[in-house]
């Protein structure tokens, strides 16, 4: 990621940039990506630009972000049937029920708390409601894709990636934390919201040291990430990150 940003020749200013309009499949939500900011995990606790209250947990993320990490490669080496199940996408080695029981028993043996190298991507965007009025509209979050060369496509963001939304949100949990999806009430067709979405990019999903090209946007309903058939470079619902103005 750092090498990618250092070699980017982007020189545009935020005020000069004309954002691309991207419609969701349901045609109710239109996104315009205005600019981006990228903060390393070692700096996330000391930065003052993004307020703690708007993070999902109601506080700044820890610079030593720790996750429960399972070493599935080691598990596959030790248990050939699991390896066969894994490589065949559940077609061989064991049944789905046997797999669930296997993970329940052996998963804890291969799971440890681990610091994952993390980047925090903040996207300033304008979201416009283009459909019929509803009480509340779920804001489908854009995904970040890394493309290595012309074929390797990886969805860098996934479940639990969305960590920041600079709009008031009701808490769904007893501890006061916010969920990793966001809601906003649009009053009428044509209403727009300018906001900042924060996406946590984890190093266990992508190797930041590779010369990847990063895109933000949405997959079409017929495409799949981690699949050569999906090419964000030519998809009209994805924008290359280095084509956006960088804040700061």
C-alpha positions in Angstrom: 0.0 0.0 0.0 2.8 2.4 0.9 4.7 1.7 -2.2 1.6 2.1 -4.3 0.9 5.5 -2.7 4.5 6.7 -3.0 4.6 5.9 -6.7 1.2 7.4 -7.5 1.4 10.4 -9.8 -1.9 11.9 -8.6 -1.5 15.7 -8.3 -5.1 16.8 -8.4 -6.7 18.9 -5.7 -9.9 18.1 -4.0 -11.6 21.2 -5.3 -10.7 20.3 -8.9 -11.8 16.7 -8.8 -15.1 15.7 -10.6 -16.3 12.5 -8.9 -17.7 9.5 -10.8 -21.3 8.7 -10.0 -21.9 5.0 -9.1 -25.4 3.5 -8.8 -26.1 0.4 -6.7 -27.9 -2.6 -8.1 -31.2 -1.6 -6.5 -30.9 1.9 -8.2 -31.8 3.6 -4.9 -28.4 4.7 -3.8 -25.8 6.7 -5.7 -22.2 7.1 -4.5 -19.7 9.7 -5.5 -16.3 9.2 -4.0 -14.7 12.6 -3.3 -11.4 12.0 -1.6 -9.5 9.6 0.6 -7.2 9.5 3.6 -5.0 6.6 4.7 -3.7 6.3 8.3 -1.3 3.6 9.5 -2.3 1.6 12.6 0.7 3.0 14.5 -0.8 6.5 14.1 -4.5 5.9 14.5 -4.5 6.5 18.3 -2.7 9.8 18.1 -4.5 11.4 15.1 -7.1 14.0 15.9 -8.9 14.3 12.6 -11.3 11.4 13.1 -13.3 11.5 16.3 -13.5 8.6 18.6 -17.2 8.9 19.0 -17.8 8.0 15.4 -15.8 4.7 15.5 -17.9 1.6 15.9 -16.7 1.0 19.5 -17.0 4.7 20.5 -13.3 5.0 20.9 -10.1 5.2 18.9 -8.8 1.8 17.6 -5.8 0.4 19.3 -2.5 0.8 17.4 -1.8 -2.8 18.4 -5.0 -4.2 16.9 -5.3 -7.8 17.9 -7.6 -10.5 16.4 -8.2 -14.1 17.1 -6.2 -15.7 14.2 -6.6 -19.3 13.2 -3.7 -21.0 11.4 -5.7 -23.0 8.8 -2.5 -23.9 6.9 -1.0 -25.7 9.9 -4.3 -27.4 10.6 -4.4 -28.7 7.0 -0.9 -30.0 7.3 -1.7 -31.9 10.4 -5.1 -33.3 9.2 -5.2 -34.6 5.6 -9.0 -35.0 5.6 -9.4 -31.3 6.5 -6.9 -30.4 3.8 -8.8 -32.3 1.2 -12.1 -30.7 2.3 -10.5 -27.3 2.1 -9.0 -27.7 -1.3 -12.1 -29.2 -2.8 -14.4 -26.4 -1.4 -16.3 -28.9 0.7 -16.7 -31.6 -1.9 -14.3 -34.2 -0.5 -12.6 -35.3 2.7 -15.5 -34.8 5.1 -19.1 -33.8 5.2 -20.2 -30.3 6.2 -21.4 -31.6 9.5 -18.0 -33.4 10.1 -16.2 -30.1 9.2 -18.3 -28.1 11.7 -17.5 -30.6 14.5 -13.8 -30.7 13.5 -13.5 -26.9 13.7 -15.3 -26.9 17.1 -12.9 -29.4 18.5 -9.6 -28.5 16.8 -10.1 -24.8 16.0 -9.1 -23.5 19.5 -5.8 -25.5 19.2 -4.7 -23.4 16.2 -6.1 -20.1 17.3 -4.1 -17.4 19.0 -4.4 -13.6 19.5 -2.3 -11.9 16.9 -1.5 -8.3 15.8 -2.4 -7.9 12.2 -0.8 -5.1 10.3 -3.7 -2.7 9.6 -4.4 0.4 7.6 -7.4 2.7 8.1 -8.9 4.1 4.9 -11.3 7.0 5.2 -13.4 7.8 2.2 -15.2 11.1 1.9 -18.3 10.5 -0.3 -21.6 12.0 -1.3 -24.5 9.6 -1.1 -27.7 10.5 -2.9 -31.1 8.7 -2.6 -32.6 8.2 -6.0 -35.6 6.0 -5.2 -38.9 6.0 -3.5 -39.1 7.3 0.1 -38.5 4.8 2.9 -38.4 5.2 6.6 -34.8 4.2 6.8 -32.3 3.3 4.1 -29.3 0.9 4.7 -26.2 2.4 3.3 -24.4 -0.4 1.4 -20.7 0.0 2.1 -18.2 0.1 -0.7 -15.5 -2.6 -0.8 -11.8 -2.2 -1.4 -10.2 -4.5 -4.0 -6.5 -5.2 -4.6 -5.5 -6.2 -8.1 -2.1 -7.7 -8.6 -1.1 -7.6 -12.2 -4.0 -8.3 -14.5 -5.6 -11.3 -12.8 -5.3 -11.5 -9.0 -8.3 -9.8 -7.4 -8.7 -9.8 -3.6 -11.4 -8.2 -1.6 -9.3 -6.4 1.1 -12.3 -5.4 3.1 -14.9 -7.8 4.4 -16.9 -8.7 7.4 -16.0 -6.4 10.3 -14.1 -4.0 8.1 -16.3 -0.9 8.4 -15.2 1.0 11.5 -16.2 4.7 11.1 -19.2 6.7 10.1 -19.3 10.4 10.9 -23.1 10.5 11.5 -25.1 9.9 14.6 -26.1 6.2 14.9 -28.3 4.4 17.4 -26.5 1.7 19.4 -27.7 -1.9 19.0 -25.7 -3.3 21.8 -25.6 -3.0 25.6 -22.1 -1.8 25.7 -23.0 1.2 23.5 -21.0 0.1 20.5 -22.2 0.5 16.9 -22.7 -2.2 14.3 -20.5 -2.5 11.3 -23.2 -1.3 8.9 -24.8 2.1 8.8 -28.2 3.6 8.6 -29.5 6.9 7.4 -32.9 8.4 7.0 -33.5 10.1 3.6 -36.6 12.2 3.6 -37.2 12.4 -0.1 -35.9 11.5 -3.5 -32.8 13.5 -4.4 -31.7 14.0 -0.8 -27.9 13.8 -0.4 -25.6 13.1 2.5 -21.9 14.0 2.5 -20.0 11.8 5.0 -16.9 9.9 5.8 -16.8 6.1 5.8 -13.9 4.4 7.6 -12.7 1.0 6.4 -10.2 -1.2 8.3 -7.8 -2.9 5.9 -6.1 -5.9 7.4 -2.8 -7.3 6.3 -4.1 -10.9 6.6 -6.3 -10.2 3.6 -3.7 -8.7 1.4 0.1 -8.3 1.4 0.7 -4.5 1.6 4.2 -4.9 0.3 3.0 -6.2 -3.1 2.7 -3.8 -6.0 -1.1 -3.9 -5.9 -3.5 -1.4 -7.5 -6.4 -0.6 -5.2 -10.0 0.1 -6.2 -13.0 1.1 -4.2 -16.5 0.4 -5.3 -19.0 -2.4 -5.7 -19.0 -5.7 -7.5 -21.7 -6.3 -10.1 -24.3 -8.9 -9.1 -22.8 -11.4 -11.4 -19.2 -11.1 -10.3 -17.2 -12.5 -7.5 -14.1 -11.2 -5.7 -11.0 -13.5 -5.7 -12.0 -14.4 -9.2 -10.3 -13.6 -12.4 -13.6 -12.9 -14.1 -14.0 -9.8 -12.0 -11.9 -6.9 -13.2 -12.4 -3.7 -11.1 -10.2 -1.8 -13.6 -13.0 -2.0 -16.3 -16.0 -2.2 -14.0 -18.0 0.9 -14.1 -18.8 0.7 -10.4 -15.2 0.8 -9.2 -12.7 3.7 -9.0 -8.9 3.4 -8.6 -7.8 4.8 -5.3 -5.0 6.8 -6.9 -7.5 8.5 -9.1 -9.1 10.2 -6.0 -7.6 13.3 -4.4 -5.7 12.5 -1.2 -6.5 14.6 1.8 -3.9 16.1 4.0 
